[in-house]
Amino acid sequence: MAKAFSADLRARVIAASQAQHSNAEIARFLKVSEPWVHKVLAHHHKTGQVEPQRNKPGPKFKLSADHDRIQAAVKATPDATLEELCQTLQLDVDVSTLWRLLRQLKITYKKKPARGRTKTA
């Protein structure tokens, strides 16, 4: 992710706007894009701050409370598929959610498909 522009540059944009310069003039003079100037001025008008917005944390992981229970189930039945684990533990999540948790816990969980033997001609 790209770094935010400095508070100094943002303050210069606001000062230039208060000096009655247009967004296009400000962008050309400071060598930034015109939409960015508009965003900075809108943010300053809305919040009164010069600093950039902070990123908000995403939603909490659905299985964060079940780590120990899932680890115990994997140790008890290491050959169970992800669907079987979801059914056994009565988890109301998709298989991909369980897979992401196992990856986060660094539990390798790869099933090898059954293969048939080659036949002679």
Buried (B, 14 or more C-beta within 10 A) or exposed (E): EEEEBEEEBBBBBBEBBEEEBEBEBBBEEBEBEBEBBBBBBEBBEEEEEBEBEEEEEEEEBBBEEBEEEBBEBBEEEEEBEBEEBBEEBEBEBEEEBBEBBBEEEEEEBEEEEEEEEEEEE
